[in-house]
Amino acid sequence: QVQLVESGGGLVQPGGSLRLSCAASGFIFSTYYMRWYRQAPGKEREFVAGISVAGARLDYADSVKGRFTISRDNAKNTVYLQMNSLKPEDTAVYYCNCYIPLSDHWGQGTQVTVSS
């Protein structure tokens, strides 16, 4: 059974940093592209970042380029999202995602709140 468990969210001041983690199980993690999405109150879920199986390809939404960094540790079955220079508009629930043919898998999400 595929499981994705996010952690690392919290309350941070504008300009601060957080590192999110997503621990994966139930599938061969090292063979799948992994993504982070986020959903702010009243808004649709949006793509944030993605990483290829070996980490050679990194994809980012324009709104986070230069501030967020996605990475993965295939030995630990974990994908990370380092978030720097956080802004109030980054406030959202952040979700880990993996598409395994015929099924889209999501974690439960972790809340990130950027506020002074």
Order of alpha helices (4+ residues) and beta strands (2+ residues): beta-beta-beta-beta-beta-beta-beta-beta-beta-beta-beta
